[in-house]
Structures are given as structure tokens and as C-alpha cells.
Amino acid sequence: MTTKAWHQSYDNGVPTEVDFQDIPIGEFLNLANHDYADHDALAFMNCKFTYAQLKEEVDRFATALSNLGVVKGTRVAVQAPNIPQTLISFLAIQRLGAHAVMTNPLYMPREIEHQWKDAEVEIAITCDFIWEQKVKAMRDRLPVRHYIIVSIPEYLKFPLNLLAPLKLKKQDPPMFAKVETEATVHKFRALVNASAATPPRVDIGMDDISVIQYTGGTTGLSKGAILTHRNLSSNVQQVRSWFVGVAEGEEVLLSVLPFFHIFGLSVCMAWPMSVGAKIVLQPNPRDIDGMVKNLVKHKVSLFPALPALFNAINNYEGIDKVDLSAVKYCFSGSAPLPEDVQQKFEDMTGAIIVEGFGLTETSPVVTANPLQGVRKIGHIGIPVSSTDVRIVDPEDGLTDMPCGEAGELIVKGPQVMQGYLNNPDETANMLRNGWLYTGDLATMDDEGYCKIVGRKKDMIIASGYNVYPDEIDRIITSHDAVFESCTIGIPDETRGETVKAFIALNPGMSVTAEELDEYCRAELAAYKVPKSWEFREELPKSAMMKLLRRTLRDEEVAKMG
């Protein structure tokens, strides 16, 4: 790779090219165990694992999976929040050379069915309450041979192991349920306890598939990005080389970003493991009280998060009396980081927030601001080591745009996916001549710093989640009273964007916003459901009768001044 403008802005010690090691993603656990066997690896409420204990637990579960017929290439779904079983499951899957299919616990049955059928999932690891509320009734429609049921409290120690189920049952909906085992329904902890830590040895190549990571699509159907061990491992090593001030074997990372999201999987699980850090698990990223307590209790030094979480901590009641001085480095992504939010958090903690950019299709990190060098507010930073980016004409996809002019951001690097599962058309659209076309519109200055200015796609990013309007519109227009629906994202200081739906009704029909909200909640994860609704006689259209989503968004932005 030739020298690029952005190389001049790299911190001292950050290489322009990473000397990549062939380390399959699950091997980072073995390396950490070799160097830091007695160090804490995981902490979850009142339970913890050293790296030696974690490795044994992973090996036991890998043996259990092998006994259920999991071999290299088997598709195994994991559907749980950030609890020990989620991490153990993922690493055990990698140990066997199987393919992990990380599934959002918030998904509704329709979404689960599409994902697991598309991936041809044979083994599904899911929570007790998800099984009872969603999966059990649809099991006959799924390709799954065995279900493994995890329970949030099952690794907790006395007295929380007794108190937690009572509290979780009172949640709406409940987050604990008793499950009856049968020939194809097993309990996670029972399988682990009955298995020896002697899984079969499997030859895992760097170009073997590690994860089928689902994202949304403009068609509304989620697409499975194929990520290899090389993709994920390369990105972990890129992030590791970027954070030159991280002290291996000494750091503590608070993992609030969910592992079913690529940001959480890579930056909150794999990266801290690669440096022998202690990973503190928090299953509910909306629990700000618990987040603050974890930051203090565990003296967290690494804190990857979203702008909305930094803002929530800034405004937490009594935060001025809380000691957060242990926090050193934060990594912000998924939505623009407001300058005032960044400044307040850094002033309060003494930490550095590094804003970056990435996609599911890039494992995920593409760009980041330097830790010690120039951090340009409002910019997503510069390409990380061994990564190339260009800003090209969004029409022809080839011509490089002049410095400072907007075009489509395209990416090349070892972290770029292999393509989409069962979707050659979308693969061909996204991957062209070795470049990944992001669909994001950006500018680049003469120092290589990039700034996102818009999206070719109409994707909405609400609280870090990707929301695709076409999917929502299809659900809304399936209601008998609805003639047309056009969903947009409007700027929101807390969520990044919030979802709004514009509705035109069929003649003579009526429906309320409350009724449509209830209708959507039966089909969509809660974060996808519009937060506001507007009814109109008709929706704006082009001469070709295409709904003008951008017109509606511009109107909303204008109202906001």
C-alpha cells in the first residue's frame, strides 16, 4: 500500500501496515489463558471467571456441542444478551470451526424465522423467556435440530441466584421462564456440567467462515454478511494496534454493547480478550444506573459505547459525586458524537473518546480518530492501519471526488466481508473490484479525515441500531386501513435518529397511531417501531410515482430550525 495522506496523522507507535498474525478468532482465548491464566476474564454481577476457568467452560461446552453433532461448518445461532453463556457459546462455536449466527434477542418470530431459515441454523442457543414467548410455538417451521436454553441467573451465586429469577419474572415481558427439557431441548448448564473439557481438535483456516452476521437491507429482508476468521481477527489486530496506550493484562472493559451486534462482538468481546483484559458484562445497555455502578465498582478503564450512552451518563443524577477517573479510553460509533457530549464526558472523567466508523460488512472498524493526535470533532477520523478508503462519484462509483466534496465512501482492507449469504445480487452491488461500497456519503479533507454527510441508502440509525424503512413500511401497509406508508429518520440528540412514519389511509378507513403502534409491535423489534406518526391525505411522490422520502425528511429538519 502506498503512503496516504492520513498516515501523517497516525499516533507514534501506530503502524501504517499491521504485521498480521494468523490467529483464528477463538485462539485469542487460548493466548490470553497462556499469558494471564489467573487474571479475571469475566465479571457478571456476583460471578466471575479467570481466563483458565473461562477456557475450561468453553471447552466443556464445545464438547457438549460436538456430542450434539456440531462439526466444522455447522450453523449455530446464539440469541441472548451479554451474559457469560453468550460469550462461552460464541467461543465454543469457534473452537469447533462452526459458524456463529448472532441473533438479536429483541427479534420477533417473523424476524427470527427469516434469519434462521436463511442461515440453515441447526443448533439454536436461546434464553428461557425467548423460547417460551417466541421460539417454542414456531419450532416446527425452523430447520433447528436442537435447542439449548440459557437462563440469565444460572451462573449467579447465592443470594442472587435466588433473588434474580423473582425480579426477572416481574419484568414486562418476563425475562425468566421455567423450561421443560426433552430430547431436542437441553439446558445449557446441565450440558456443560455433564461434559469433559476435551473437545475434538479441528483444523481452522483463516479463510474459514467464523460468523454469519445479519444486517438489514433496502429490500427489508436482513442479509447475512459472511465474515471469516481473517476478517474478524484482522480487525481485532487493527484496533489493538490503534490503541497503543492499552496495558495488556491490566485493563478492564465494560461490555454494554450487545454481542449480537458486530461492534459489541468485535470491540467488546474479541478485542479485550486479545489484550488479556477483564470483561464486565452488562445485559441491558439501557440500565444507566447499573452502568454507572459497574464503571465505579470495577474501575473500568476501557468503555466502548454509543453517543446516547455518554450523554446519559453526563446527565445522570449525582454524576458529579461519582469517581470515574479510572476510565482511560472510550470508543464511540454507530451515530455522530455531539461535541458538547464529548467535551463534558472527557472533562468529567479525564478519558479520551475516540470517534470512529464501521459497518457489519467491515468487521466493523474502518476509521477512527487518533488517541493522542488531532481529533477532529464531527469527523469519523482516518482509516485505521492496513485500510484504504476513497470518496467516489456516487453516480459512476469510479471517479475520485475532489478534496472536501461529498461522494460515496468505499473501503478496501482485510476486514471486508466475503459477501452476503445466498444473495449474489447484493454481493455484486456491494463488492466491486475489491472495494466495498458503503452507501454512505462522506467528504475527506487533505489530511485524510472523513466526515459522513448523508446516506445513499435510507437506513435509519436509532440508538445504535440499524433500522430499514422499507421493512417497517411493508408491515404498516399490510394493515387494512393503510394505503401508503413512508418511514424516515429524523435527527435526535439522544438516539442519533428517531423513527417517524407518514401515513395515507385507504378511503373511508380509519386507524389511530396507538393501533398502528400495537400492530407494529407484534411484527417488529421495539427499536424499529415508529416513535411518532403523521397522517396525511397523500404522500409526496416523484414523476415516476416513487415516494419522496428525502422530501419528508427535509421538511422535518426544517421544522427543527
C-alpha positions as CSV (number, residue, x, y, z in Angstrom):
1,M,0.0,0.0,0.0
2,T,1.4,3.4,-0.9
3,T,1.7,6.2,1.6
4,K,-1.6,8.0,2.1
5,A,-2.3,11.5,3.4
6,W,-3.7,10.1,6.7
7,H,-0.6,8.2,7.6
8,Q,0.9,11.5,8.7
9,S,-1.7,11.8,11.4
10,Y,-1.1,8.4,13.0
11,D,0.0,8.4,16.6
12,N,3.6,7.4,17.4
13,G,3.7,3.6,17.5
14,V,0.8,3.0,15.2
15,P,1.9,1.2,12.1
16,T,0.7,2.1,8.6
17,E,0.6,-1.6,7.9
18,V,-0.2,-4.3,10.6
19,D,2.0,-7.3,10.7
20,F,-1.0,-9.6,10.8
21,Q,-0.7,-12.9,12.7
22,D,-2.8,-15.9,11.6
23,I,-4.9,-16.1,14.7
24,P,-8.4,-17.6,14.4
25,I,-10.8,-15.6,16.4
26,G,-11.3,-18.3,19.1
27,E,-7.5,-18.6,19.5
28,F,-7.3,-15.3,21.4
29,L,-8.8,-17.1,24.4
30,N,-6.0,-19.7,24.4
31,L,-3.4,-17.0,24.1
32,A,-4.9,-15.0,27.0
33,N,-5.1,-18.2,29.0
34,H,-1.4,-18.8,28.3
35,D,-0.3,-15.4,29.5
36,Y,-3.0,-14.5,32.0
37,A,-4.5,-17.7,33.3
38,D,-5.1,-16.4,36.8
39,H,-6.3,-13.0,35.8
40,D,-10.1,-12.2,35.8
41,A,-11.6,-12.7,32.4
42,L,-15.3,-12.1,33.0
43,A,-17.4,-10.5,35.7
44,F,-21.2,-10.7,35.7
45,M,-23.0,-9.4,38.8
46,N,-21.7,-11.6,41.6
47,C,-20.0,-14.3,39.4
48,K,-16.6,-14.2,37.8
49,F,-14.2,-16.3,35.7
50,T,-10.4,-16.3,35.4
51,Y,-9.1,-17.0,31.9
52,A,-8.3,-20.5,33.0
53,Q,-11.8,-21.1,34.2
54,L,-13.3,-19.5,31.1
55,K,-11.2,-21.7,28.8
56,E,-12.4,-24.8,30.7
57,E,-16.0,-23.7,30.5
58,V,-15.7,-23.1,26.7
59,D,-14.0,-26.5,26.2
60,R,-16.7,-28.2,28.1
61,F,-19.5,-26.6,26.1
62,A,-17.6,-27.3,22.9
63,T,-17.6,-30.9,23.9
64,A,-21.3,-30.7,24.5
65,L,-22.0,-29.2,21.1
66,S,-19.8,-31.8,19.4
67,N,-21.9,-34.5,21.1
68,L,-25.0,-32.9,19.6
69,G,-23.5,-33.3,16.1
70,V,-21.8,-29.9,15.7
71,V,-18.9,-30.1,13.3
72,K,-16.9,-27.7,11.2
73,G,-19.4,-25.6,9.1
74,T,-22.4,-26.3,11.3
75,R,-24.6,-23.1,11.7
76,V,-25.3,-22.4,15.4
77,A,-27.5,-19.4,16.4
78,V,-26.8,-17.5,19.7
79,Q,-29.7,-15.4,20.9
80,A,-29.0,-13.9,24.3
81,P,-28.0,-10.6,26.0
82,N,-24.5,-10.0,27.3
83,I,-24.3,-12.8,29.9
84,P,-21.5,-15.4,30.3
85,Q,-23.3,-18.0,28.3
86,T,-23.3,-15.8,25.2
87,L,-19.5,-15.4,25.3
88,I,-18.9,-19.0,26.2
89,S,-21.2,-20.1,23.3
90,F,-19.5,-18.0,20.7
91,L,-16.1,-19.2,21.7
92,A,-17.1,-22.8,21.8
93,I,-18.6,-22.5,18.3
94,Q,-15.3,-21.0,17.1
95,R,-13.4,-23.8,18.8
96,L,-15.2,-26.4,16.6
97,G,-14.9,-24.4,13.4
98,A,-18.7,-24.0,13.3
99,H,-20.4,-20.8,12.1
100,A,-22.0,-18.4,14.7
101,V,-25.2,-16.7,13.8
102,M,-25.6,-14.0,16.4
103,T,-29.3,-13.2,16.8
104,N,-30.9,-10.1,18.4
105,P,-33.0,-11.2,21.5
106,L,-35.4,-8.4,20.6
107,Y,-36.4,-10.0,17.3
108,M,-40.0,-11.0,16.8
109,P,-40.9,-14.5,15.4
110,R,-41.1,-13.3,11.8
111,E,-37.5,-11.9,12.0
112,I,-36.1,-15.0,13.8
113,E,-37.7,-17.3,11.2
114,H,-36.2,-15.5,8.3
115,Q,-32.7,-15.4,9.8
116,W,-32.5,-19.0,10.9
117,K,-34.0,-20.3,7.7
118,D,-31.7,-18.3,5.6
119,A,-28.7,-19.4,7.6
120,E,-30.0,-23.0,7.8
121,V,-29.4,-23.0,11.6
122,E,-29.1,-26.5,13.1
123,I,-28.5,-25.6,16.7
124,A,-30.1,-22.6,18.5
125,I,-28.9,-21.3,21.8
126,T,-31.6,-19.1,23.2
127,C,-32.9,-17.7,26.5
128,D,-35.6,-19.4,28.5
129,F,-38.0,-16.5,28.2
130,I,-37.4,-16.1,24.4
131,W,-38.1,-19.8,24.0
132,E,-41.4,-19.6,25.8
133,Q,-42.5,-16.3,24.4
134,K,-41.4,-16.6,20.7
135,V,-39.5,-19.7,19.6
136,K,-41.4,-22.7,21.1
137,A,-44.6,-22.0,19.1
138,M,-42.7,-21.8,15.8
139,R,-40.2,-24.6,16.2
140,D,-41.9,-26.8,13.6
141,R,-41.2,-24.1,10.9
142,L,-37.5,-23.9,11.7
143,P,-34.6,-26.1,10.5
144,V,-33.2,-26.3,14.1
145,R,-32.4,-29.9,15.3
146,H,-31.5,-29.0,18.9
147,Y,-32.4,-26.1,21.2
148,I,-30.1,-25.1,24.1
149,I,-31.8,-23.0,26.8
150,V,-29.8,-20.5,28.8
151,S,-31.1,-18.6,31.8
152,I,-29.8,-15.3,32.9
153,P,-29.4,-16.3,36.6
154,E,-27.8,-19.7,36.1
155,Y,-24.2,-18.7,36.8
156,L,-25.1,-16.3,39.7
157,K,-24.1,-17.2,43.2
158,F,-26.1,-17.0,46.4
159,P,-28.2,-15.0,47.1
160,L,-28.6,-13.5,43.6
161,N,-29.3,-16.9,42.1
162,L,-32.5,-17.0,44.2
163,L,-33.4,-13.3,44.0
164,A,-32.8,-12.7,40.3
165,P,-35.5,-15.1,39.0
166,L,-38.1,-13.3,41.2
167,K,-37.1,-9.9,39.8
168,L,-36.8,-11.1,36.2
169,K,-40.3,-12.6,36.3
170,K,-41.7,-9.2,37.2
171,Q,-40.3,-7.6,34.1
172,D,-42.7,-6.7,31.2
173,P,-42.4,-9.0,29.4
174,P,-40.9,-11.5,31.9
175,M,-37.2,-12.3,31.4
176,F,-37.2,-15.7,33.2
177,A,-39.2,-18.8,32.5
178,K,-39.1,-22.5,33.5
179,V,-38.4,-24.8,30.6
180,E,-39.1,-28.5,30.4
181,T,-36.3,-30.4,28.8
182,E,-36.9,-33.1,26.1
183,A,-34.9,-35.0,23.6
184,T,-34.2,-31.9,21.5
185,V,-34.4,-29.2,24.2
186,H,-31.5,-29.0,26.6
187,K,-30.4,-26.8,29.5
188,F,-27.1,-25.0,29.0
189,R,-25.6,-25.5,32.4
190,A,-26.6,-29.2,32.5
191,L,-24.8,-29.8,29.2
192,V,-21.6,-28.0,30.4
193,N,-21.6,-29.9,33.8
194,A,-22.0,-33.3,32.0
195,S,-19.2,-32.7,29.5
196,A,-15.5,-33.1,29.8
197,A,-13.2,-30.3,28.7
198,T,-11.9,-32.4,25.8
199,P,-13.5,-31.1,22.5
200,P,-12.2,-32.6,19.3
201,R,-9.3,-30.9,17.6
202,V,-10.4,-29.0,14.5
203,D,-8.1,-27.5,11.8
204,I,-9.4,-24.0,11.4
205,G,-8.1,-21.8,8.5
206,M,-8.0,-18.1,8.4
207,D,-10.3,-18.0,5.4
208,D,-12.9,-20.3,7.0
209,I,-16.2,-18.7,8.0
210,S,-16.4,-17.5,11.6
211,V,-19.7,-15.6,11.7
212,I,-22.8,-15.1,9.6
213,Q,-23.6,-11.6,10.8
214,Y,-27.0,-10.3,9.8
215,T,-27.7,-6.8,8.8
216,G,-30.7,-5.2,7.3
217,G,-31.2,-4.5,3.6
218,T,-33.0,-2.0,1.4
219,T,-35.4,-4.7,0.5
220,G,-36.4,-5.0,4.1
221,L,-35.0,-8.6,4.4
222,S,-31.9,-9.0,6.6
223,K,-28.8,-10.1,4.8
224,G,-26.1,-12.4,6.3
225,A,-22.7,-10.9,5.9
226,I,-20.1,-13.7,5.7
227,L,-17.2,-12.9,7.9
228,T,-14.1,-15.1,8.1
229,H,-11.6,-15.7,10.8
230,R,-9.2,-13.5,8.8
231,N,-11.8,-10.7,8.6
232,L,-12.5,-10.6,12.4
233,S,-9.0,-11.4,13.5
234,S,-7.6,-8.7,11.3
235,N,-9.9,-6.1,12.6
236,V,-9.1,-7.1,16.2
237,Q,-5.4,-6.7,15.4
238,Q,-6.1,-3.3,13.7
239,V,-7.9,-2.0,16.8
240,R,-5.2,-3.4,19.0
241,S,-2.5,-1.5,17.1
242,W,-4.6,1.7,17.1
243,F,-5.0,1.8,20.9
244,V,-1.2,2.0,21.7
245,G,-1.7,3.1,25.3
246,V,-3.6,-0.1,26.3
247,A,-1.7,-2.0,29.0
248,E,-2.0,-5.7,28.2
249,G,-3.2,-7.9,31.1
250,E,-4.2,-4.8,33.2
251,E,-7.3,-3.2,31.6
252,V,-11.0,-3.6,32.5
253,L,-13.6,-3.1,29.8
254,L,-17.3,-2.6,30.4
255,S,-19.2,-4.5,27.7
256,V,-22.6,-2.8,27.3
257,L,-22.9,-3.0,23.5
258,P,-24.6,-6.3,22.7
259,F,-22.6,-9.2,21.3
260,F,-25.3,-9.8,18.7
261,H,-24.1,-6.5,17.1
262,I,-20.7,-6.6,15.3
263,F,-19.5,-3.6,17.3
264,G,-20.1,-5.5,20.5
265,L,-18.8,-8.8,19.2
266,S,-15.5,-7.4,17.9
267,V,-14.7,-4.4,20.1
268,C,-16.4,-5.5,23.4
269,M,-15.5,-9.3,23.3
270,A,-12.7,-10.2,20.9
271,W,-10.5,-7.1,21.3
272,P,-10.4,-7.0,25.1
273,M,-9.7,-10.8,25.2
274,S,-6.8,-10.2,22.8
275,V,-5.1,-7.9,25.4
276,G,-6.0,-10.1,28.4
277,A,-8.5,-7.6,29.8
278,K,-11.2,-8.2,32.3
279,I,-14.6,-8.0,30.6
280,V,-17.5,-6.8,32.7
281,L,-20.8,-7.9,31.3
282,Q,-24.0,-5.8,31.3
283,P,-27.0,-7.4,29.7
284,N,-29.2,-4.3,29.5
285,P,-27.5,-1.3,27.8
286,R,-30.4,0.9,28.8
287,D,-29.7,0.4,32.5
288,I,-27.8,3.6,33.1
289,D,-27.9,3.1,36.9
290,G,-26.2,-0.3,36.5
291,M,-23.8,1.1,34.0
292,V,-22.6,3.8,36.4
293,K,-22.3,1.3,39.2
294,N,-20.3,-1.1,37.1
295,L,-17.9,1.7,35.9
296,V,-17.2,2.6,39.6
297,K,-17.2,-0.9,41.1
298,H,-14.8,-2.5,38.6
299,K,-12.7,0.6,38.0
300,V,-13.4,0.3,34.2
301,S,-10.6,1.7,32.0
302,L,-12.0,0.9,28.5
303,F,-15.5,1.9,27.7
304,P,-16.8,1.4,24.1
305,A,-20.2,3.0,23.8
306,L,-22.7,5.0,21.8
307,P,-23.2,8.8,21.9
308,A,-26.6,8.2,23.6
309,L,-24.8,6.4,26.5
310,F,-22.2,9.0,27.0
311,N,-24.9,11.6,27.1
312,A,-27.0,9.6,29.6
313,I,-24.0,9.3,31.9
314,N,-23.3,13.1,31.6
315,N,-26.9,13.7,32.7
316,Y,-27.1,11.0,35.4
317,E,-28.3,12.4,38.7
318,G,-25.5,12.8,41.1
319,I,-22.8,12.1,38.5
320,D,-20.7,14.9,39.8
321,K,-20.2,12.9,43.0
322,V,-19.1,9.7,41.2
323,D,-15.5,8.9,40.7
324,L,-15.0,7.8,37.0
325,S,-11.3,8.7,36.9
326,A,-10.3,5.1,36.1
327,V,-11.8,5.4,32.6
328,K,-8.9,6.0,30.1
329,Y,-10.1,5.2,26.6
330,C,-13.6,5.2,25.1
331,F,-14.6,4.2,21.6
332,S,-17.7,5.8,20.1
333,G,-19.5,4.7,17.0
334,S,-22.9,3.9,15.3
335,A,-24.0,7.6,15.4
336,P,-22.5,11.1,15.3
337,L,-20.9,12.2,18.6
338,P,-22.1,15.7,19.6
339,E,-19.2,18.0,20.5
340,D,-20.8,19.1,23.8
341,V,-21.4,15.4,24.9
342,Q,-17.8,14.5,24.1
343,Q,-16.4,17.6,25.9
344,K,-18.5,17.1,29.0
345,F,-17.7,13.4,29.4
346,E,-13.9,14.0,28.9
347,D,-13.8,16.9,31.3
348,M,-15.7,14.8,33.9
349,T,-13.6,11.7,33.6
350,G,-10.2,12.7,32.1
351,A,-10.8,10.0,29.5
352,I,-10.3,10.2,25.7
353,I,-13.3,9.4,23.5
354,V,-12.2,8.2,20.1
355,E,-15.0,8.5,17.5
356,G,-14.9,6.0,14.6
357,F,-16.9,4.4,11.9
358,G,-17.6,0.9,10.7
359,L,-20.1,-1.4,9.3
360,T,-21.2,-5.0,9.8
361,E,-19.6,-5.7,6.5
362,T,-16.2,-4.5,7.7
363,S,-16.0,-6.5,11.0
364,P,-16.6,-3.5,11.8
365,V,-13.9,-0.8,12.2
366,V,-12.9,1.3,9.2
367,T,-11.8,4.7,10.5
368,A,-11.1,6.2,13.9
369,N,-9.7,9.4,15.3
370,P,-6.2,9.2,16.8
371,L,-5.9,8.8,20.6
372,Q,-3.1,11.3,21.1
373,G,-3.1,13.2,17.8
374,V,-5.6,15.5,16.2
375,R,-9.2,14.5,16.9
376,K,-11.5,16.5,14.6
377,I,-14.9,17.0,16.1
378,G,-17.7,15.8,13.8
379,H,-15.4,13.6,11.8
380,I,-15.2,9.8,11.9
381,G,-11.4,10.0,11.8
382,I,-8.9,8.5,9.4
383,P,-8.6,5.0,8.0
384,V,-7.1,2.5,10.5
385,S,-3.9,0.6,9.7
386,S,-3.9,-1.6,6.5
387,T,-7.1,0.1,5.3
388,D,-7.7,2.2,2.3
389,V,-10.7,4.4,1.6
390,R,-11.8,6.5,-1.3
391,I,-14.6,9.1,-1.8
392,V,-16.0,8.4,-5.3
393,D,-18.7,9.9,-7.5
394,P,-22.0,8.3,-6.3
395,E,-23.2,8.0,-9.8
396,D,-20.4,6.2,-11.6
397,G,-18.8,4.7,-8.5
398,L,-15.3,5.2,-10.0
399,T,-14.3,8.8,-10.2
400,D,-12.5,10.1,-7.1
401,M,-14.1,13.2,-5.8
402,P,-12.1,16.4,-5.2
403,C,-10.9,17.1,-1.6
404,G,-13.8,18.3,0.5
405,E,-16.5,17.3,-1.9
406,A,-19.1,14.7,-1.0
407,G,-19.2,11.3,-2.6
408,E,-19.7,7.6,-1.7
409,L,-17.3,6.2,0.9
410,I,-15.7,2.9,-0.4
411,V,-13.4,0.7,1.6
412,K,-10.6,-1.9,1.0
413,G,-8.9,-3.9,3.7
414,P,-8.6,-7.4,5.2
415,Q,-11.6,-6.7,7.4
416,V,-14.0,-6.5,4.5
417,M,-16.6,-9.4,4.3
418,Q,-16.6,-12.1,1.7
419,G,-20.2,-11.3,0.6
420,Y,-23.8,-11.9,1.6
421,L,-25.1,-15.4,2.2
422,N,-27.5,-16.6,-0.5
423,N,-27.5,-13.2,-2.1
424,P,-25.3,-12.8,-5.1
425,D,-27.0,-9.7,-6.4
426,E,-26.5,-7.7,-3.3
427,T,-22.9,-9.1,-3.0
428,A,-22.2,-7.9,-6.5
429,N,-23.7,-4.5,-5.7
430,M,-21.6,-4.0,-2.5
431,L,-18.3,-5.6,-3.6
432,R,-16.8,-4.2,-6.8
433,N,-13.2,-4.6,-8.0
434,G,-12.0,-5.3,-4.5
435,W,-13.8,-2.4,-2.9
436,L,-16.8,-2.3,-0.5
437,Y,-19.3,0.3,-1.4
438,T,-20.8,1.5,1.9
439,G,-23.7,3.6,0.6
440,D,-22.6,6.4,2.9
441,L,-21.9,9.8,1.6
442,A,-18.8,11.4,3.0
443,T,-16.1,14.0,2.5
444,M,-12.4,13.7,3.0
445,D,-10.1,16.6,3.8
446,D,-6.4,17.0,2.7
447,E,-5.2,15.2,5.8
448,G,-7.4,12.1,5.2
449,Y,-10.1,12.9,7.9
450,C,-13.5,11.8,6.8
451,K,-16.9,13.2,7.6
452,I,-20.3,11.4,7.0
453,V,-22.7,13.8,5.4
454,G,-25.6,11.5,4.4
455,R,-26.5,8.1,3.1
456,K,-27.4,6.8,-0.3
457,K,-29.5,4.3,1.5
458,D,-32.3,5.5,3.6
459,M,-31.2,3.5,6.6
460,I,-32.0,5.0,10.0
461,I,-29.6,4.6,12.9
462,A,-31.6,4.8,16.1
463,S,-29.7,4.3,19.4
464,G,-27.0,2.4,17.5
465,Y,-29.4,0.0,15.8
466,N,-29.8,-0.1,12.0
467,V,-33.4,0.4,11.1
468,Y,-34.5,0.0,7.5
469,P,-37.6,2.0,6.4
470,D,-38.8,-0.4,3.7
471,E,-39.1,-3.2,6.2
472,I,-41.3,-1.0,8.5
473,D,-43.3,0.3,5.6
474,R,-44.2,-3.2,4.5
475,I,-45.5,-4.1,7.9
476,I,-47.5,-0.8,8.2
477,T,-49.1,-1.1,4.7
478,S,-50.2,-4.6,5.5
479,H,-52.8,-3.1,7.8
480,D,-56.2,-2.9,6.1
481,A,-56.7,0.7,6.8
482,V,-53.3,1.9,5.4
483,F,-52.9,2.9,1.7
484,E,-49.3,4.1,1.9
485,S,-46.5,4.5,4.4
486,C,-43.2,6.3,4.3
487,T,-40.9,6.0,7.2
488,I,-37.9,8.3,7.8
489,G,-35.3,9.0,10.4
490,I,-35.3,12.5,12.0
491,P,-32.3,13.8,14.0
492,D,-32.5,13.2,17.7
493,E,-29.9,14.4,20.2
494,T,-30.3,11.3,22.4
495,R,-30.9,8.5,19.9
496,G,-29.0,9.8,16.9
497,E,-32.1,9.4,14.9
498,T,-35.7,8.6,15.8
499,V,-38.2,6.8,13.6
500,K,-41.2,8.7,12.2
501,A,-43.9,7.3,9.9
502,F,-46.1,9.2,7.5
503,I,-49.4,7.5,6.7
504,A,-52.0,7.9,4.0
505,L,-55.2,5.9,4.6
506,N,-57.5,4.0,2.3
507,P,-60.7,5.9,1.5
508,G,-63.3,5.5,4.2
509,M,-60.9,3.7,6.6
510,S,-59.6,4.9,9.9
511,V,-56.9,3.8,12.3
512,T,-55.2,5.5,15.2
513,A,-51.5,5.9,15.9
514,E,-51.9,3.8,19.0
515,E,-53.5,1.0,17.0
516,L,-50.7,1.1,14.4
517,D,-48.1,1.1,17.2
518,E,-49.6,-2.1,18.7
519,Y,-49.9,-3.6,15.2
520,C,-46.2,-3.0,14.5
521,R,-45.0,-4.3,17.9
522,A,-46.4,-7.7,17.0
523,E,-44.2,-7.9,14.0
524,L,-41.1,-5.8,14.7
525,A,-38.5,-5.4,17.4
526,A,-39.3,-2.5,19.6
527,Y,-36.5,-0.2,18.4
528,K,-37.9,-0.4,14.8
529,V,-41.4,0.7,15.8
530,P,-42.0,4.4,14.9
531,K,-41.9,6.8,17.8
532,S,-44.2,9.3,16.0
533,W,-46.9,9.2,13.4
534,E,-48.3,11.7,11.0
535,F,-51.4,11.2,8.9
536,R,-51.7,12.9,5.5
537,E,-54.2,13.0,2.7
538,E,-51.4,12.0,0.3
539,L,-47.6,11.5,0.4
540,P,-45.2,13.3,-1.9
541,K,-44.1,11.4,-5.0
542,S,-41.8,11.8,-8.0
543,A,-43.0,11.8,-11.6
544,M,-42.3,8.1,-11.6
545,M,-44.6,7.8,-8.6
546,K,-41.8,7.0,-6.2
547,L,-42.3,8.1,-2.6
548,L,-40.0,11.1,-1.8
549,R,-38.6,10.0,1.5
550,R,-35.9,12.8,1.4
551,T,-38.6,15.5,0.9
552,L,-40.3,14.4,4.1
553,R,-37.1,14.3,6.0
554,D,-36.1,17.8,4.8
555,E,-39.4,19.1,5.9
556,E,-38.9,17.7,9.4
557,V,-35.3,19.0,9.6
558,A,-36.6,22.5,8.5
559,K,-39.2,22.4,11.3
560,M,-36.4,21.8,13.8
561,G,-34.7,25.0,12.7
